[in-house]
Amino acid sequence: MRSGGFRVWVLVAGLAAASVAEAKKPAPDAPKETKESREAKEAEAKAAAQKAAEEAQVVRAFAAGSPEAALRDIIHCGADVSDENAAFDCWVKLHITANRDTDTAITQLRHYSWKVFRSRADSYAVTPVPTTDKEFALRIAHREPEKCDATAKECKFFLVSHVRDSPAPVTLRKEDGVWRIYSSSL
């Protein structure tokens, strides 16, 4: 009797293994991804990013108190201020209080966000960072909401950089009537 149960178990196990093997077989009609197809996809993605960059809005006017002026100040701290400590202090003051209210928060900003931002801050300017505001411009690929005005409490901008494949998001939030960095991937 036992051997009969064992045979049934072996038969069931064999069928299950065959089903798993069948399921793992690629569909005969499914094309395999090749190096060329991956490169074509990457080229297509780069072309789409380039097109988005070309179609992005170039901002040259920075009205006092506007979120665009806050973006200009952020880039200024990272790109124009030559002294490392002064540049970091300038940038930290542009964050909402919750991002900078403890020593741990400041350490986190200094060792992670700041290092990356500082290394590519000037890449967000349309041309190399100029010496005057009249020459300075940013390229904004997208905004959420589309119209960020005085009534908005939070605005997200996607800035185009000439060293990144896709626009970098930065969210600004109004705090005490001033636009400050809430979150950033610059």
N, C-alpha and C positions, 0 to 999 in steps of 0.2 A: 504494500500500500504506500509506504513512504516513497518508494522509487517513482511511483506514478505522480505523486504530488511534486516531487523534485523535477520530473520531466516537464510538467506544466509550468513550473516556475522558470526553468531554463528557457522554455519556448516563449514565455511572456517577456523575459529579460532580453532574449534575442530580437523579438519584434520591436521592443522599445529602443534598443540600440540601433536597429535598422531605421526606425522612424527618425531618430536624432540625426543619424548620418544623412538621411534624405533631406532633412530640414536644413542642414548645414551646406548642402550643395548650392552653388550659386545658380540663379535662374539662367537658363540657356540664352535668353534674350537680353539679359542685363549686361551692358557694356562695362568693361573693366576700366578703372581710372588709370590713365597712363601719366607719365611724367609730362608729356606734352599737353594733356588735357588739364593737369593741375597748373602748369605754367600759363595756359590760356585763361583759366579762371582767375589767376592772380593778376594777369595783365588786364583783364576786363575789370576787376575790382579797382586797380590803380587808375584806369582810364575813367571809371565812374567817380572816383575821389577827385581826380583832376578836373573833371567837368563840374563837379559840385563846387570846387574851389574857384573856378572861373566864373561861375554863376553867383557866387556869394556876394553879399552886400559889402561894399567897401565903405567903412565909416571914417570920415575925416573931421567931422564936427563933434565936439565933446562938450555939450552944455553942462555948466556947473550943476552938480547935484543929480545928474542923470546916471543911469546904470552904465552907459557907454563911457562916461568920465571915470567911473570906478574901474572899468576894464583898463582904461588908459593908465590909471595910477598903479594898478597891479603890474602891468607890463613894465612901467617905469621903474618900480622897485627892483624887479628882477634883472632888468637889462641895463639901466642907466646908472644906477648907484654902484660905484666901483668898490667901496669898502664893504667887505662881506658882512660884518656885524651890523652896520648901518642899513644895508640892503635888507637883511633879514628882519630887523626891527621895523623898517618901513612896511614890509610885506605883512608881518604879523598884525600890525595895527589895522590892517584892512580886513581882518577876519572878524566874524561875529564873536561876541564875548565868550560864548560857550566853547569855541574852538581854541581859546587862548587863556582860559581862566585858572589853569593849574600848571604846575611845573611839568607834569606828565604830558599835558597837551602841548606845551611849548617844545618839549623834547621830541615828541612825535612829529610835530611840524618841521622842526629843524633837521631831523635825520632822515625823513622820508619825503614828504611833499616838497620841502624847500629845495633839496638837492636836485631833484628831477626838474622842478620848475626853473631853477636858476640856470641849469645847463641848456635850456631851450627857450628861455623867455624872449630873447630877441627874434626867434623864429616866427612869432605871432605878428610881428610888424610886417606890413606889406612890402616895405623896402627895409634895408638895414636900419636899425634904430637911429633916427636923426637927432640932431641937437636942438631942434625947435618943434613946438607943437604943431606949427603950420604944416610941417612935412610929414608928421606922424599919421598913420592910418592903420586900421585893423580890418581884417576880412572876417565877417560873420556869416557862417554857412546857414545857420538856422537859429531861431529863437522860440522859446516857449514861455509865455504866450507870444503870438506873432507880434502883438503891439505891447511893448513894455513901457508903460507910462507912469505918471505920478500916483495913480490909484493902485497900481500893482504892489504887492507885498513881497513877491519873489519872482525872479526871472532867471531862466536858464539860457545860456548862450553857448553856441558851438563855434569855437574859434578855429580858423584855418591856420595851419602851420606849414612851413615849407620843409620841415623835417619829419612830419608824421603822415601816415597814410590816410588817416581820417580826422575830421575835426574834433577838437578836444572840448569836453563840456566843462563849464563853470557855472555854478548856481550862485546868484547873488540874492541876499535877503535884506530887506530894510530893517535897520535897528537904530532906534533913536533918530529917525529921519535921514539916516545915511546908508547908502548901499554898501554892504560888506560881503565878503566871501563866506558862503555857507558850506559849499563843497566844491572841490576842484580836482580835475584830472589834467590840468595844464602841465 
